[in-house]
Structures are given as C-alpha cells and as structure tokens.
Amino acid sequence: MTPILLAITCLLAVTLSYGGLCAASPFGNCRKCRGMGHKLKTDRKGRLKRGKDCRRCHATGKRIRIGRWLYNRWARIYRAGTDTRPETPR
C-alpha cells in the first residue's frame, strides 16, 4: 500500500467517524466550563465553591459540535434553495 493511499484511507476513516459522532451525539461538553455549566472558584480558605454561570453555554454545559453546526447550516441553505412550492402569478 502506498503512503498516499494509506493517508487517504486514514483521512476518510477519521472523517466518517467524526460524521457518525456528530449524527449520534450532536452536542458535546462545553470547552470553557468542561460540561459543568459554571466555573469552580475557591473561597479564602481554599474550599471549592460554585462560580458564575458559563457565558459560552448559558449554564447548560453543552455546546453543538462543529460538524453538526456545519451540517445544520448546509441543510438550511439547501432547503431554502430547493423550495418546491409553486409560484403564484401576479
């Protein structure tokens, strides 16, 4: 197997795997709060306490994956461009 063919096969496998992940689980953990919905803070004694709500995920702890966001955008544009409703004459 040539190195180019091996690279293409690996790239195709990674792409299909990520596409399957986005289809099966469109939401992943927020990268800023790591899926908790808020940051952890420490008080003056060093004990952990709940911080402010995460602004990136709005305290849900979940964010839409990039692949799913791209698919949703593509599907919305496709639906808008292939509208099959007949036009009404003026």
CYANA upper distance limits for C-alpha pairs under 8 A (distance plus 0.5 A):
  1 MET  CA      5 LEU  CA      7.10
  1 MET  CA      6 LEU  CA      7.09
  2 THR  CA      6 LEU  CA      6.76
  3 PRO  CA      7 ALA  CA      6.58
  4 ILE  CA      8 ILE  CA      6.69
  5 LEU  CA      9 THR  CA      6.63
  6 LEU  CA     10 CYS  CA      6.68
  7 ALA  CA     11 LEU  CA      6.61
  8 ILE  CA     12 LEU  CA      6.57
  9 THR  CA     13 ALA  CA      6.64
 10 CYS  CA     14 VAL  CA      6.68
 11 LEU  CA     15 THR  CA      6.60
 12 LEU  CA     16 LEU  CA      6.60
 13 ALA  CA     17 SER  CA      6.53
 14 VAL  CA     18 TYR  CA      6.65
 15 THR  CA     19 GLY  CA      6.63
 16 LEU  CA     20 GLY  CA      6.63
 17 SER  CA     21 LEU  CA      6.73
 18 TYR  CA     22 CYS  CA      6.66
 18 TYR  CA     67 GLY  CA      8.18
 19 GLY  CA     23 ALA  CA      6.71
 19 GLY  CA     67 GLY  CA      7.44
 20 GLY  CA     24 ALA  CA      6.55
 21 LEU  CA     25 SER  CA      6.19
 21 LEU  CA     26 PRO  CA      7.79
 22 CYS  CA     26 PRO  CA      5.15
 22 CYS  CA     27 PHE  CA      8.18
 22 CYS  CA     65 ARG  CA      7.22
 22 CYS  CA     67 GLY  CA      6.64
 22 CYS  CA     68 ARG  CA      5.97
 23 ALA  CA     68 ARG  CA      7.73
 26 PRO  CA     64 ILE  CA      6.45
 26 PRO  CA     65 ARG  CA      6.35
 26 PRO  CA     68 ARG  CA      6.31
 27 PHE  CA     62 LYS  CA      6.50
 27 PHE  CA     63 ARG  CA      5.93
 27 PHE  CA     64 ILE  CA      4.94
 27 PHE  CA     65 ARG  CA      6.09
 28 GLY  CA     62 LYS  CA      6.04
 28 GLY  CA     63 ARG  CA      6.00
 28 GLY  CA     64 ILE  CA      6.70
 28 GLY  CA     65 ARG  CA      6.54
 29 ASN  CA     34 ARG  CA      6.38
 29 ASN  CA     35 GLY  CA      5.01
 29 ASN  CA     61 GLY  CA      6.37
 29 ASN  CA     62 LYS  CA      5.16
 29 ASN  CA     63 ARG  CA      6.51
 30 CYS  CA     34 ARG  CA      5.70
 30 CYS  CA     35 GLY  CA      5.52
 30 CYS  CA     37 GLY  CA      8.39
 30 CYS  CA     56 ARG  CA      8.17
 30 CYS  CA     57 CYS  CA      6.93
 30 CYS  CA     61 GLY  CA      5.87
 30 CYS  CA     62 LYS  CA      5.56
 30 CYS  CA     63 ARG  CA      5.79
 31 ARG  CA     35 GLY  CA      7.73
 32 LYS  CA     54 CYS  CA      8.11
 32 LYS  CA     56 ARG  CA      7.76
 33 CYS  CA     37 GLY  CA      6.36
 33 CYS  CA     38 HIS  CA      6.21
 33 CYS  CA     39 LYS  CA      6.20
 33 CYS  CA     54 CYS  CA      6.96
 33 CYS  CA     61 GLY  CA      7.37
 34 ARG  CA     61 GLY  CA      7.55
 35 GLY  CA     60 THR  CA      8.11
 35 GLY  CA     61 GLY  CA      4.43
 35 GLY  CA     62 LYS  CA      6.52
 36 MET  CA     59 ALA  CA      8.14
 36 MET  CA     60 THR  CA      8.10
 36 MET  CA     61 GLY  CA      5.61
 37 GLY  CA     53 ASP  CA      6.53
 37 GLY  CA     54 CYS  CA      5.95
 37 GLY  CA     57 CYS  CA      7.48
 37 GLY  CA     58 HIS  CA      7.69
 37 GLY  CA     59 ALA  CA      4.44
 37 GLY  CA     60 THR  CA      5.68
 37 GLY  CA     61 GLY  CA      4.67
 37 GLY  CA     62 LYS  CA      8.38
 38 HIS  CA     50 ARG  CA      7.44
 38 HIS  CA     51 GLY  CA      6.42
 38 HIS  CA     52 LYS  CA      6.16
 38 HIS  CA     53 ASP  CA      4.92
 38 HIS  CA     54 CYS  CA      5.28
 38 HIS  CA     59 ALA  CA      6.64
 38 HIS  CA     61 GLY  CA      8.25
 39 LYS  CA     50 ARG  CA      7.14
 39 LYS  CA     51 GLY  CA      5.49
 39 LYS  CA     52 LYS  CA      6.70
 39 LYS  CA     53 ASP  CA      7.46
 39 LYS  CA     54 CYS  CA      7.28
 40 LEU  CA     48 LEU  CA      6.94
 40 LEU  CA     49 LYS  CA      6.43
 40 LEU  CA     50 ARG  CA      5.67
 40 LEU  CA     51 GLY  CA      5.68
 41 LYS  CA     48 LEU  CA      6.13
 41 LYS  CA     49 LYS  CA      5.80
 41 LYS  CA     50 ARG  CA      6.55
 41 LYS  CA     51 GLY  CA      5.90
 42 THR  CA     46 GLY  CA      5.67
 42 THR  CA     47 ARG  CA      5.69
 42 THR  CA     48 LEU  CA      4.92
 42 THR  CA     49 LYS  CA      6.20
 43 ASP  CA     47 ARG  CA      6.09
 43 ASP  CA     48 LEU  CA      7.06
 43 ASP  CA     49 LYS  CA      7.33
 53 ASP  CA     58 HIS  CA      7.27
 53 ASP  CA     59 ALA  CA      5.67
 54 CYS  CA     58 HIS  CA      6.06
 54 CYS  CA     59 ALA  CA      5.60
 54 CYS  CA     61 GLY  CA      8.39
 55 ARG  CA     59 ALA  CA      7.55
 57 CYS  CA     61 GLY  CA      6.35
 57 CYS  CA     62 LYS  CA      6.62
 57 CYS  CA     63 ARG  CA      6.57
 64 ILE  CA     68 ARG  CA      7.19
 64 ILE  CA     69 TRP  CA      6.96
 65 ARG  CA     69 TRP  CA      6.67
 66 ILE  CA     70 LEU  CA      6.70
 67 GLY  CA     71 TYR  CA      6.71
 68 ARG  CA     72 ASN  CA      6.58
 69 TRP  CA     73 ARG  CA      6.71
 70 LEU  CA     74 TRP  CA      6.64
 71 TYR  CA     75 ALA  CA      6.57
 72 ASN  CA     76 ARG  CA      6.62
 73 ARG  CA     77 ILE  CA      6.80
 74 TRP  CA     78 TYR  CA      6.56
 75 ALA  CA     79 ARG  CA      6.54
 76 ARG  CA     80 ALA  CA      6.71
 77 ILE  CA     81 GLY  CA      6.67
 78 TYR  CA     82 THR  CA      6.66
 79 ARG  CA     83 ASP  CA      6.78
